[in-house]
Amino acid sequence: MLEMRPDCESCGRDLLPDAGALICSFECTWCPDCAGSQCRNCGGALAPRPTRAADLLAKNPASTERKFRG
C-alpha cells in the first residue's frame, strides 16, 4: 500500500492525499513544480501518484512522516 507521503522531498510543500504529486517506484514524492522528468534520488521515472477514495483513506490514512530535509 502506498504511504501517501505528506510533503515534497525537495521544497517541503504540503501534498494532500488527493492533490497532485508525482512518485517514483521507491515512492520518493515530489510536487509538480519540483518534479522534473525523473526522480532526483534514484533517477527513475516519475508518475502521477494515485489518489485514495475518501472511505478508504479514513481506514488507511496517509503517512504523517515528512521527508523534506531542507
Distance bins in CASP14 RR format, pairs under 12 A and 6 or more apart:
PFRMAT RR
TARGET T0000
AUTHOR 0000-0000-0000
RMODE 2
METHOD distances of the structure
MODEL  1
1 27 0 0 0 0 0 1 0 0 0 0 0
1 50 0 0 0 0 0 1 0 0 0 0 0
1 52 0 0 0 0 1 0 0 0 0 0 0
1 56 0 0 0 0 1 0 0 0 0 0 0
1 57 0 0 0 0 0 1 0 0 0 0 0
1 59 0 0 0 0 0 1 0 0 0 0 0
1 60 1 0 0 1 0 0 0 0 0 0 0
1 61 0 0 0 0 0 1 0 0 0 0 0
1 62 0 0 0 0 0 1 0 0 0 0 0
1 63 0 0 0 0 0 1 0 0 0 0 0
2 17 0 0 0 0 1 0 0 0 0 0 0
2 21 0 0 0 0 0 1 0 0 0 0 0
2 23 1 0 0 1 0 0 0 0 0 0 0
2 24 0 0 0 0 0 1 0 0 0 0 0
2 25 0 0 0 0 0 1 0 0 0 0 0
2 26 0 0 0 0 0 1 0 0 0 0 0
2 27 1 0 0 1 0 0 0 0 0 0 0
2 29 0 0 0 0 1 0 0 0 0 0 0
2 47 0 0 0 0 0 1 0 0 0 0 0
2 48 0 0 0 0 0 1 0 0 0 0 0
2 49 1 0 0 1 0 0 0 0 0 0 0
2 50 1 0 0 1 0 0 0 0 0 0 0
2 51 0 0 0 0 0 1 0 0 0 0 0
2 52 1 0 0 1 0 0 0 0 0 0 0
2 56 0 0 0 0 0 1 0 0 0 0 0
2 57 0 0 0 0 0 1 0 0 0 0 0
2 60 0 0 0 0 1 0 0 0 0 0 0
2 61 0 0 0 0 0 1 0 0 0 0 0
2 62 0 0 0 0 1 0 0 0 0 0 0
2 63 0 0 0 0 1 0 0 0 0 0 0
3 15 0 0 0 0 0 1 0 0 0 0 0
3 17 0 0 0 0 0 1 0 0 0 0 0
3 21 0 0 0 0 0 1 0 0 0 0 0
3 23 0 0 0 0 1 0 0 0 0 0 0
3 26 0 0 0 0 0 1 0 0 0 0 0
3 27 1 0 1 0 0 0 0 0 0 0 0
3 28 0 0 0 0 0 1 0 0 0 0 0
3 29 0 0 0 0 1 0 0 0 0 0 0
3 49 0 0 0 0 1 0 0 0 0 0 0
3 52 0 0 0 0 0 1 0 0 0 0 0
3 60 0 0 0 0 0 1 0 0 0 0 0
3 61 0 0 0 0 0 1 0 0 0 0 0
3 62 1 0 0 1 0 0 0 0 0 0 0
3 63 1 0 1 0 0 0 0 0 0 0 0
3 64 0 0 0 0 1 0 0 0 0 0 0
3 65 1 0 0 1 0 0 0 0 0 0 0
3 66 0 0 0 0 0 1 0 0 0 0 0
3 67 0 0 0 0 1 0 0 0 0 0 0
4 15 0 0 0 0 1 0 0 0 0 0 0
4 16 0 0 0 0 1 0 0 0 0 0 0
4 17 1 0 1 0 0 0 0 0 0 0 0
4 18 0 0 0 0 1 0 0 0 0 0 0
4 19 0 0 0 0 0 1 0 0 0 0 0
4 20 0 0 0 0 0 1 0 0 0 0 0
4 21 0 0 0 0 1 0 0 0 0 0 0
4 23 0 0 0 0 1 0 0 0 0 0 0
4 27 0 0 0 0 1 0 0 0 0 0 0
4 29 0 0 0 0 1 0 0 0 0 0 0
4 49 1 0 0 1 0 0 0 0 0 0 0
4 50 0 0 0 0 1 0 0 0 0 0 0
4 51 0 0 0 0 1 0 0 0 0 0 0
4 52 1 0 0 1 0 0 0 0 0 0 0
4 56 0 0 0 0 0 1 0 0 0 0 0
4 57 1 0 0 1 0 0 0 0 0 0 0
4 60 0 0 0 0 1 0 0 0 0 0 0
4 61 1 0 0 1 0 0 0 0 0 0 0
4 62 1 1 0 0 0 0 0 0 0 0 0
4 63 1 0 1 0 0 0 0 0 0 0 0
4 64 0 0 0 0 1 0 0 0 0 0 0
4 65 0 0 0 0 0 1 0 0 0 0 0
4 67 0 0 0 0 0 1 0 0 0 0 0
5 12 0 0 0 0 0 1 0 0 0 0 0
5 13 0 0 0 0 0 1 0 0 0 0 0
5 14 0 0 0 0 0 1 0 0 0 0 0
5 15 1 0 0 1 0 0 0 0 0 0 0
5 16 0 0 0 0 0 1 0 0 0 0 0
5 17 0 0 0 0 1 0 0 0 0 0 0
5 19 0 0 0 0 0 1 0 0 0 0 0
5 21 1 0 0 1 0 0 0 0 0 0 0
5 22 0 0 0 0 0 1 0 0 0 0 0
5 23 0 0 0 0 1 0 0 0 0 0 0
5 24 0 0 0 0 0 1 0 0 0 0 0
5 26 0 0 0 0 0 1 0 0 0 0 0
5 27 1 0 0 1 0 0 0 0 0 0 0
5 28 0 0 0 0 1 0 0 0 0 0 0
5 29 1 0 1 0 0 0 0 0 0 0 0
5 30 0 0 0 0 1 0 0 0 0 0 0
5 31 0 0 0 0 0 1 0 0 0 0 0
5 49 0 0 0 0 1 0 0 0 0 0 0
5 62 1 0 0 1 0 0 0 0 0 0 0
5 63 1 0 1 0 0 0 0 0 0 0 0
5 64 0 0 0 0 1 0 0 0 0 0 0
5 65 1 0 0 1 0 0 0 0 0 0 0
5 66 1 0 0 1 0 0 0 0 0 0 0
5 67 1 0 1 0 0 0 0 0 0 0 0
5 68 0 0 0 0 1 0 0 0 0 0 0
6 12 0 0 0 0 1 0 0 0 0 0 0
6 13 0 0 0 0 1 0 0 0 0 0 0
6 14 1 0 0 1 0 0 0 0 0 0 0
6 15 1 0 0 1 0 0 0 0 0 0 0
6 16 0 0 0 0 1 0 0 0 0 0 0
6 17 0 0 0 0 1 0 0 0 0 0 0
6 19 0 0 0 0 0 1 0 0 0 0 0
6 21 0 0 0 0 1 0 0 0 0 0 0
6 29 0 0 0 0 1 0 0 0 0 0 0
6 31 0 0 0 0 0 1 0 0 0 0 0
6 49 0 0 0 0 0 1 0 0 0 0 0
6 61 0 0 0 0 0 1 0 0 0 0 0
6 62 1 0 0 1 0 0 0 0 0 0 0
6 63 1 0 0 1 0 0 0 0 0 0 0
6 64 1 0 0 1 0 0 0 0 0 0 0
6 65 1 0 0 1 0 0 0 0 0 0 0
6 66 1 0 0 1 0 0 0 0 0 0 0
6 67 0 0 0 0 1 0 0 0 0 0 0
6 68 0 0 0 0 1 0 0 0 0 0 0
7 13 1 0 0 1 0 0 0 0 0 0 0
7 14 1 0 1 0 0 0 0 0 0 0 0
7 15 1 0 1 0 0 0 0 0 0 0 0
7 16 0 0 0 0 0 1 0 0 0 0 0
7 17 0 0 0 0 0 1 0 0 0 0 0
7 19 0 0 0 0 0 1 0 0 0 0 0
7 21 0 0 0 0 1 0 0 0 0 0 0
7 28 0 0 0 0 0 1 0 0 0 0 0
7 29 1 0 0 1 0 0 0 0 0 0 0
7 30 0 0 0 0 1 0 0 0 0 0 0
7 31 0 0 0 0 1 0 0 0 0 0 0
7 34 0 0 0 0 0 1 0 0 0 0 0
7 62 0 0 0 0 0 1 0 0 0 0 0
7 63 0 0 0 0 1 0 0 0 0 0 0
7 64 0 0 0 0 1 0 0 0 0 0 0
7 65 0 0 0 0 1 0 0 0 0 0 0
7 66 1 0 1 0 0 0 0 0 0 0 0
7 67 1 0 0 1 0 0 0 0 0 0 0
7 68 1 0 1 0 0 0 0 0 0 0 0
7 69 0 0 0 0 0 1 0 0 0 0 0
7 70 0 0 0 0 0 1 0 0 0 0 0
8 14 0 0 0 0 1 0 0 0 0 0 0
8 15 1 0 0 1 0 0 0 0 0 0 0
8 16 0 0 0 0 0 1 0 0 0 0 0
8 19 0 0 0 0 0 1 0 0 0 0 0
8 20 0 0 0 0 0 1 0 0 0 0 0
8 21 1 0 0 1 0 0 0 0 0 0 0
8 22 0 0 0 0 1 0 0 0 0 0 0
8 23 0 0 0 0 0 1 0 0 0 0 0
8 28 0 0 0 0 1 0 0 0 0 0 0
8 29 1 0 0 1 0 0 0 0 0 0 0
8 30 1 0 1 0 0 0 0 0 0 0 0
8 31 1 1 0 0 0 0 0 0 0 0 0
8 32 0 0 0 0 1 0 0 0 0 0 0
8 33 0 0 0 0 1 0 0 0 0 0 0
8 34 1 0 1 0 0 0 0 0 0 0 0
8 35 0 0 0 0 1 0 0 0 0 0 0
8 36 0 0 0 0 0 1 0 0 0 0 0
8 40 0 0 0 0 0 1 0 0 0 0 0
8 49 0 0 0 0 0 1 0 0 0 0 0
8 66 0 0 0 0 1 0 0 0 0 0 0
8 67 0 0 0 0 1 0 0 0 0 0 0
8 68 1 0 0 1 0 0 0 0 0 0 0
8 69 0 0 0 0 0 1 0 0 0 0 0
8 70 0 0 0 0 0 1 0 0 0 0 0
9 15 0 0 0 0 1 0 0 0 0 0 0
9 21 0 0 0 0 0 1 0 0 0 0 0
9 22 0 0 0 0 0 1 0 0 0 0 0
9 23 0 0 0 0 0 1 0 0 0 0 0
9 24 0 0 0 0 0 1 0 0 0 0 0
9 26 0 0 0 0 0 1 0 0 0 0 0
9 27 0 0 0 0 0 1 0 0 0 0 0
9 28 1 0 1 0 0 0 0 0 0 0 0
9 29 1 0 1 0 0 0 0 0 0 0 0
9 30 1 0 0 1 0 0 0 0 0 0 0
9 31 0 0 0 0 1 0 0 0 0 0 0
9 34 1 0 0 1 0 0 0 0 0 0 0
9 35 0 0 0 0 0 1 0 0 0 0 0
9 39 0 0 0 0 1 0 0 0 0 0 0
9 40 1 0 0 1 0 0 0 0 0 0 0
9 41 1 0 0 1 0 0 0 0 0 0 0
9 42 0 0 0 0 0 1 0 0 0 0 0
9 46 0 0 0 0 0 1 0 0 0 0 0
9 65 0 0 0 0 0 1 0 0 0 0 0
9 66 0 0 0 0 1 0 0 0 0 0 0
9 67 1 0 1 0 0 0 0 0 0 0 0
9 68 1 0 0 1 0 0 0 0 0 0 0
9 69 1 0 0 1 0 0 0 0 0 0 0
9 70 0 0 0 0 1 0 0 0 0 0 0
10 21 0 0 0 0 0 1 0 0 0 0 0
10 22 0 0 0 0 0 1 0 0 0 0 0
10 28 0 0 0 0 1 0 0 0 0 0 0
10 29 0 0 0 0 1 0 0 0 0 0 0
10 30 1 0 0 1 0 0 0 0 0 0 0
10 31 1 0 0 1 0 0 0 0 0 0 0
10 32 0 0 0 0 0 1 0 0 0 0 0
10 33 0 0 0 0 1 0 0 0 0 0 0
10 34 1 1 0 0 0 0 0 0 0 0 0
10 35 0 0 0 0 1 0 0 0 0 0 0
10 36 0 0 0 0 1 0 0 0 0 0 0
10 39 0 0 0 0 0 1 0 0 0 0 0
10 40 1 0 0 1 0 0 0 0 0 0 0
10 41 0 0 0 0 1 0 0 0 0 0 0
10 67 0 0 0 0 1 0 0 0 0 0 0
10 68 1 0 0 1 0 0 0 0 0 0 0
10 69 0 0 0 0 1 0 0 0 0 0 0
10 70 0 0 0 0 1 0 0 0 0 0 0
11 29 0 0 0 0 0 1 0 0 0 0 0
11 30 0 0 0 0 1 0 0 0 0 0 0
11 31 1 0 0 1 0 0 0 0 0 0 0
11 32 0 0 0 0 0 1 0 0 0 0 0
11 33 1 0 0 1 0 0 0 0 0 0 0
11 34 1 0 1 0 0 0 0 0 0 0 0
11 35 0 0 0 0 0 1 0 0 0 0 0
11 40 0 0 0 0 0 1 0 0 0 0 0
11 66 0 0 0 0 0 1 0 0 0 0 0
11 67 0 0 0 0 0 1 0 0 0 0 0
11 68 1 0 0 1 0 0 0 0 0 0 0
11 69 0 0 0 0 0 1 0 0 0 0 0
11 70 0 0 0 0 1 0 0 0 0 0 0
12 21 0 0 0 0 0 1 0 0 0 0 0
12 29 0 0 0 0 1 0 0 0 0 0 0
12 30 0 0 0 0 1 0 0 0 0 0 0
12 31 1 0 0 1 0 0 0 0 0 0 0
12 33 0 0 0 0 0 1 0 0 0 0 0
12 34 0 0 0 0 1 0 0 0 0 0 0
12 66 1 0 0 1 0 0 0 0 0 0 0
12 67 0 0 0 0 1 0 0 0 0 0 0
12 68 1 1 0 0 0 0 0 0 0 0 0
12 69 0 0 0 0 1 0 0 0 0 0 0
12 70 1 0 0 1 0 0 0 0 0 0 0
13 19 0 0 0 0 1 0 0 0 0 0 0
13 20 0 0 0 0 0 1 0 0 0 0 0
13 21 0 0 0 0 1 0 0 0 0 0 0
13 29 0 0 0 0 0 1 0 0 0 0 0
13 30 0 0 0 0 1 0 0 0 0 0 0
13 31 1 0 1 0 0 0 0 0 0 0 0
13 32 0 0 0 0 1 0 0 0 0 0 0
13 33 1 0 0 1 0 0 0 0 0 0 0
13 34 1 0 0 1 0 0 0 0 0 0 0
13 35 0 0 0 0 0 1 0 0 0 0 0
13 66 0 0 0 0 0 1 0 0 0 0 0
13 67 0 0 0 0 0 1 0 0 0 0 0
13 68 0 0 0 0 1 0 0 0 0 0 0
13 70 0 0 0 0 0 1 0 0 0 0 0
14 20 0 0 0 0 0 1 0 0 0 0 0
14 21 0 0 0 0 0 1 0 0 0 0 0
14 29 0 0 0 0 0 1 0 0 0 0 0
14 31 0 0 0 0 1 0 0 0 0 0 0
14 62 0 0 0 0 0 1 0 0 0 0 0
14 64 0 0 0 0 0 1 0 0 0 0 0
14 66 0 0 0 0 1 0 0 0 0 0 0
14 68 0 0 0 0 1 0 0 0 0 0 0
15 21 1 0 1 0 0 0 0 0 0 0 0
15 22 0 0 0 0 1 0 0 0 0 0 0
15 23 0 0 0 0 0 1 0 0 0 0 0
15 29 1 0 0 1 0 0 0 0 0 0 0
15 30 0 0 0 0 1 0 0 0 0 0 0
15 31 1 0 0 1 0 0 0 0 0 0 0
15 32 0 0 0 0 1 0 0 0 0 0 0
15 33 0 0 0 0 0 1 0 0 0 0 0
15 34 0 0 0 0 0 1 0 0 0 0 0
15 35 0 0 0 0 0 1 0 0 0 0 0
15 48 0 0 0 0 0 1 0 0 0 0 0
15 49 0 0 0 0 1 0 0 0 0 0 0
15 51 0 0 0 0 0 1 0 0 0 0 0
15 62 0 0 0 0 1 0 0 0 0 0 0
15 63 0 0 0 0 0 1 0 0 0 0 0
15 66 0 0 0 0 0 1 0 0 0 0 0
15 67 0 0 0 0 0 1 0 0 0 0 0
15 68 0 0 0 0 0 1 0 0 0 0 0
16 29 0 0 0 0 0 1 0 0 0 0 0
16 31 0 0 0 0 0 1 0 0 0 0 0
16 49 0 0 0 0 0 1 0 0 0 0 0
16 51 0 0 0 0 1 0 0 0 0 0 0
16 52 0 0 0 0 0 1 0 0 0 0 0
16 54 0 0 0 0 0 1 0 0 0 0 0
16 57 0 0 0 0 0 1 0 0 0 0 0
16 61 0 0 0 0 0 1 0 0 0 0 0
16 62 0 0 0 0 1 0 0 0 0 0 0
17 29 0 0 0 0 0 1 0 0 0 0 0
17 49 0 0 0 0 1 0 0 0 0 0 0
17 50 0 0 0 0 1 0 0 0 0 0 0
17 51 1 0 0 1 0 0 0 0 0 0 0
17 52 1 0 1 0 0 0 0 0 0 0 0
17 53 0 0 0 0 0 1 0 0 0 0 0
17 54 0 0 0 0 1 0 0 0 0 0 0
17 56 0 0 0 0 0 1 0 0 0 0 0
17 57 1 0 1 0 0 0 0 0 0 0 0
17 58 0 0 0 0 0 1 0 0 0 0 0
17 60 0 0 0 0 0 1 0 0 0 0 0
17 61 0 0 0 0 1 0 0 0 0 0 0
17 62 1 0 1 0 0 0 0 0 0 0 0
17 63 0 0 0 0 1 0 0 0 0 0 0
17 64 0 0 0 0 0 1 0 0 0 0 0
18 49 0 0 0 0 1 0 0 0 0 0 0
18 50 0 0 0 0 0 1 0 0 0 0 0
18 51 1 0 1 0 0 0 0 0 0 0 0
18 52 1 0 0 1 0 0 0 0 0 0 0
18 53 0 0 0 0 1 0 0 0 0 0 0
18 54 0 0 0 0 1 0 0 0 0 0 0
18 56 0 0 0 0 0 1 0 0 0 0 0
18 57 1 0 0 1 0 0 0 0 0 0 0
18 62 0 0 0 0 1 0 0 0 0 0 0
19 29 0 0 0 0 0 1 0 0 0 0 0
19 31 0 0 0 0 1 0 0 0 0 0 0
19 32 0 0 0 0 1 0 0 0 0 0 0
19 48 0 0 0 0 0 1 0 0 0 0 0
19 49 0 0 0 0 1 0 0 0 0 0 0
19 50 0 0 0 0 0 1 0 0 0 0 0
19 51 0 0 0 0 1 0 0 0 0 0 0
19 52 0 0 0 0 0 1 0 0 0 0 0
19 62 0 0 0 0 0 1 0 0 0 0 0
20 29 0 0 0 0 0 1 0 0 0 0 0
20 30 0 0 0 0 1 0 0 0 0 0 0
20 31 1 0 0 1 0 0 0 0 0 0 0
20 32 1 0 0 1 0 0 0 0 0 0 0
20 33 0 0 0 0 0 1 0 0 0 0 0
20 35 0 0 0 0 1 0 0 0 0 0 0
20 46 0 0 0 0 0 1 0 0 0 0 0
20 47 0 0 0 0 0 1 0 0 0 0 0
20 48 1 0 0 1 0 0 0 0 0 0 0
20 49 1 0 0 1 0 0 0 0 0 0 0
20 50 0 0 0 0 0 1 0 0 0 0 0
20 51 0 0 0 0 1 0 0 0 0 0 0
21 27 0 0 0 0 0 1 0 0 0 0 0
21 28 0 0 0 0 0 1 0 0 0 0 0
21 29 1 0 1 0 0 0 0 0 0 0 0
21 30 1 0 0 1 0 0 0 0 0 0 0
21 31 1 0 0 1 0 0 0 0 0 0 0
21 32 1 0 0 1 0 0 0 0 0 0 0
21 33 0 0 0 0 0 1 0 0 0 0 0
21 34 0 0 0 0 0 1 0 0 0 0 0
21 35 0 0 0 0 1 0 0 0 0 0 0
21 46 0 0 0 0 1 0 0 0 0 0 0
21 47 0 0 0 0 0 1 0 0 0 0 0
21 48 1 0 0 1 0 0 0 0 0 0 0
21 49 1 0 1 0 0 0 0 0 0 0 0
21 50 0 0 0 0 1 0 0 0 0 0 0
21 51 0 0 0 0 1 0 0 0 0 0 0
21 52 0 0 0 0 0 1 0 0 0 0 0
21 62 0 0 0 0 0 1 0 0 0 0 0
21 67 0 0 0 0 0 1 0 0 0 0 0
22 28 0 0 0 0 1 0 0 0 0 0 0
22 29 1 0 0 1 0 0 0 0 0 0 0
22 30 1 0 1 0 0 0 0 0 0 0 0
22 31 1 0 0 1 0 0 0 0 0 0 0
22 32 1 0 0 1 0 0 0 0 0 0 0
22 33 0 0 0 0 0 1 0 0 0 0 0
22 34 0 0 0 0 1 0 0 0 0 0 0
22 35 1 0 1 0 0 0 0 0 0 0 0
22 36 0 0 0 0 1 0 0 0 0 0 0
22 37 0 0 0 0 1 0 0 0 0 0 0
22 38 0 0 0 0 0 1 0 0 0 0 0
22 39 0 0 0 0 1 0 0 0 0 0 0
22 40 0 0 0 0 0 1 0 0 0 0 0
22 44 0 0 0 0 0 1 0 0 0 0 0
22 45 0 0 0 0 1 0 0 0 0 0 0
22 46 1 0 1 0 0 0 0 0 0 0 0
22 47 1 0 0 1 0 0 0 0 0 0 0
22 48 1 0 0 1 0 0 0 0 0 0 0
22 49 1 0 0 1 0 0 0 0 0 0 0
22 50 0 0 0 0 0 1 0 0 0 0 0
23 29 1 0 1 0 0 0 0 0 0 0 0
23 30 1 0 0 1 0 0 0 0 0 0 0
23 31 0 0 0 0 0 1 0 0 0 0 0
23 32 0 0 0 0 0 1 0 0 0 0 0
23 35 0 0 0 0 1 0 0 0 0 0 0
23 38 0 0 0 0 0 1 0 0 0 0 0
23 39 0 0 0 0 1 0 0 0 0 0 0
23 41 0 0 0 0 0 1 0 0 0 0 0
23 42 0 0 0 0 0 1 0 0 0 0 0
23 44 0 0 0 0 0 1 0 0 0 0 0
23 45 0 0 0 0 1 0 0 0 0 0 0
23 46 1 0 0 1 0 0 0 0 0 0 0
23 47 1 0 0 1 0 0 0 0 0 0 0
23 48 0 0 0 0 1 0 0 0 0 0 0
23 49 1 0 1 0 0 0 0 0 0 0 0
23 50 0 0 0 0 1 0 0 0 0 0 0
23 67 0 0 0 0 0 1 0 0 0 0 0
24 30 0 0 0 0 1 0 0 0 0 0 0
24 35 0 0 0 0 1 0 0 0 0 0 0
24 36 0 0 0 0 0 1 0 0 0 0 0
24 37 0 0 0 0 0 1 0 0 0 0 0
24 38 1 0 0 1 0 0 0 0 0 0 0
24 39 1 1 0 0 0 0 0 0 0 0 0
24 40 0 0 0 0 1 0 0 0 0 0 0
24 41 1 0 0 1 0 0 0 0 0 0 0
24 42 1 0 1 0 0 0 0 0 0 0 0
24 43 1 0 0 1 0 0 0 0 0 0 0
24 44 1 0 1 0 0 0 0 0 0 0 0
24 45 1 0 0 1 0 0 0 0 0 0 0
24 46 1 0 1 0 0 0 0 0 0 0 0
24 47 1 0 0 1 0 0 0 0 0 0 0
24 48 0 0 0 0 0 1 0 0 0 0 0
24 49 0 0 0 0 0 1 0 0 0 0 0
25 38 0 0 0 0 0 1 0 0 0 0 0
25 39 0 0 0 0 1 0 0 0 0 0 0
25 41 0 0 0 0 0 1 0 0 0 0 0
25 42 1 0 0 1 0 0 0 0 0 0 0
25 43 0 0 0 0 0 1 0 0 0 0 0
25 44 1 0 0 1 0 0 0 0 0 0 0
25 45 1 0 0 1 0 0 0 0 0 0 0
25 46 0 0 0 0 1 0 0 0 0 0 0
25 47 0 0 0 0 1 0 0 0 0 0 0
25 49 0 0 0 0 0 1 0 0 0 0 0
26 39 1 0 0 1 0 0 0 0 0 0 0
26 40 0 0 0 0 0 1 0 0 0 0 0
26 41 1 0 0 1 0 0 0 0 0 0 0
26 42 1 0 1 0 0 0 0 0 0 0 0
26 43 0 0 0 0 1 0 0 0 0 0 0
26 44 0 0 0 0 1 0 0 0 0 0 0
26 45 0 0 0 0 0 1 0 0 0 0 0
26 46 0 0 0 0 0 1 0 0 0 0 0
26 67 0 0 0 0 0 1 0 0 0 0 0
27 39 0 0 0 0 1 0 0 0 0 0 0
27 41 0 0 0 0 0 1 0 0 0 0 0
27 42 0 0 0 0 0 1 0 0 0 0 0
27 44 0 0 0 0 0 1 0 0 0 0 0
27 46 0 0 0 0 0 1 0 0 0 0 0
27 47 0 0 0 0 0 1 0 0 0 0 0
27 49 0 0 0 0 1 0 0 0 0 0 0
27 50 0 0 0 0 0 1 0 0 0 0 0
27 62 0 0 0 0 0 1 0 0 0 0 0
27 63 0 0 0 0 1 0 0 0 0 0 0
27 65 0 0 0 0 0 1 0 0 0 0 0
27 67 0 0 0 0 1 0 0 0 0 0 0
28 34 0 0 0 0 0 1 0 0 0 0 0
28 35 0 0 0 0 0 1 0 0 0 0 0
28 38 0 0 0 0 0 1 0 0 0 0 0
28 39 1 0 1 0 0 0 0 0 0 0 0
28 40 1 0 0 1 0 0 0 0 0 0 0
28 41 1 0 1 0 0 0 0 0 0 0 0
28 42 1 0 0 1 0 0 0 0 0 0 0
28 43 0 0 0 0 1 0 0 0 0 0 0
28 44 0 0 0 0 1 0 0 0 0 0 0
28 45 0 0 0 0 0 1 0 0 0 0 0
28 46 0 0 0 0 1 0 0 0 0 0 0
28 47 0 0 0 0 0 1 0 0 0 0 0
28 49 0 0 0 0 0 1 0 0 0 0 0
28 67 1 0 0 1 0 0 0 0 0 0 0
28 68 0 0 0 0 0 1 0 0 0 0 0
29 35 0 0 0 0 1 0 0 0 0 0 0
29 39 0 0 0 0 1 0 0 0 0 0 0
29 40 0 0 0 0 0 1 0 0 0 0 0
29 41 0 0 0 0 0 1 0 0 0 0 0
29 46 0 0 0 0 1 0 0 0 0 0 0
29 47 0 0 0 0 0 1 0 0 0 0 0
29 48 0 0 0 0 0 1 0 0 0 0 0
29 49 1 0 0 1 0 0 0 0 0 0 0
29 62 0 0 0 0 0 1 0 0 0 0 0
29 63 0 0 0 0 1 0 0 0 0 0 0
29 65 0 0 0 0 0 1 0 0 0 0 0
29 66 0 0 0 0 0 1 0 0 0 0 0
29 67 1 0 0 1 0 0 0 0 0 0 0
29 68 0 0 0 0 1 0 0 0 0 0 0
30 36 1 0 0 1 0 0 0 0 0 0 0
30 37 0 0 0 0 0 1 0 0 0 0 0
30 38 0 0 0 0 0 1 0 0 0 0 0
30 39 1 0 0 1 0 0 0 0 0 0 0
30 40 1 0 0 1 0 0 0 0 0 0 0
30 41 0 0 0 0 1 0 0 0 0 0 0
30 42 0 0 0 0 0 1 0 0 0 0 0
30 43 0 0 0 0 0 1 0 0 0 0 0
30 44 0 0 0 0 0 1 0 0 0 0 0
30 46 1 0 0 1 0 0 0 0 0 0 0
30 47 0 0 0 0 0 1 0 0 0 0 0
30 48 0 0 0 0 0 1 0 0 0 0 0
30 49 0 0 0 0 1 0 0 0 0 0 0
30 67 0 0 0 0 0 1 0 0 0 0 0
30 68 0 0 0 0 0 1 0 0 0 0 0
31 46 0 0 0 0 0 1 0 0 0 0 0
31 48 0 0 0 0 0 1 0 0 0 0 0
31 49 0 0 0 0 0 1 0 0 0 0 0
31 67 0 0 0 0 0 1 0 0 0 0 0
31 68 0 0 0 0 0 1 0 0 0 0 0
32 46 0 0 0 0 1 0 0 0 0 0 0
32 48 0 0 0 0 1 0 0 0 0 0 0
32 49 0 0 0 0 0 1 0 0 0 0 0
34 40 0 0 0 0 1 0 0 0 0 0 0
34 41 0 0 0 0 0 1 0 0 0 0 0
34 46 0 0 0 0 0 1 0 0 0 0 0
34 68 0 0 0 0 0 1 0 0 0 0 0
35 43 0 0 0 0 0 1 0 0 0 0 0
35 44 0 0 0 0 0 1 0 0 0 0 0
35 45 0 0 0 0 0 1 0 0 0 0 0
35 46 1 0 1 0 0 0 0 0 0 0 0
35 47 0 0 0 0 0 1 0 0 0 0 0
35 48 0 0 0 0 1 0 0 0 0 0 0
35 49 0 0 0 0 0 1 0 0 0 0 0
36 43 0 0 0 0 0 1 0 0 0 0 0
36 44 0 0 0 0 0 1 0 0 0 0 0
36 45 0 0 0 0 0 1 0 0 0 0 0
36 46 1 0 0 1 0 0 0 0 0 0 0
37 43 0 0 0 0 1 0 0 0 0 0 0
37 44 0 0 0 0 1 0 0 0 0 0 0
37 45 0 0 0 0 1 0 0 0 0 0 0
37 46 1 0 0 1 0 0 0 0 0 0 0
37 47 0 0 0 0 0 1 0 0 0 0 0
38 44 1 0 1 0 0 0 0 0 0 0 0
38 45 1 0 0 1 0 0 0 0 0 0 0
38 46 1 0 0 1 0 0 0 0 0 0 0
38 47 0 0 0 0 0 1 0 0 0 0 0
39 45 1 0 0 1 0 0 0 0 0 0 0
39 46 1 0 1 0 0 0 0 0 0 0 0
39 47 0 0 0 0 0 1 0 0 0 0 0
40 46 0 0 0 0 1 0 0 0 0 0 0
40 67 0 0 0 0 0 1 0 0 0 0 0
40 69 0 0 0 0 0 1 0 0 0 0 0
41 67 0 0 0 0 1 0 0 0 0 0 0
41 69 0 0 0 0 0 1 0 0 0 0 0
49 62 0 0 0 0 0 1 0 0 0 0 0
49 63 0 0 0 0 0 1 0 0 0 0 0
50 56 0 0 0 0 0 1 0 0 0 0 0
50 57 0 0 0 0 0 1 0 0 0 0 0
51 57 0 0 0 0 1 0 0 0 0 0 0
51 62 0 0 0 0 0 1 0 0 0 0 0
52 58 0 0 0 0 1 0 0 0 0 0 0
52 59 0 0 0 0 1 0 0 0 0 0 0
52 60 1 0 0 1 0 0 0 0 0 0 0
52 61 0 0 0 0 1 0 0 0 0 0 0
52 62 1 0 0 1 0 0 0 0 0 0 0
52 63 0 0 0 0 0 1 0 0 0 0 0
53 59 0 0 0 0 1 0 0 0 0 0 0
53 60 0 0 0 0 1 0 0 0 0 0 0
54 60 0 0 0 0 0 1 0 0 0 0 0
54 61 0 0 0 0 0 1 0 0 0 0 0
54 62 0 0 0 0 0 1 0 0 0 0 0
55 61 0 0 0 0 0 1 0 0 0 0 0
56 62 0 0 0 0 0 1 0 0 0 0 0
57 63 0 0 0 0 0 1 0 0 0 0 0
END
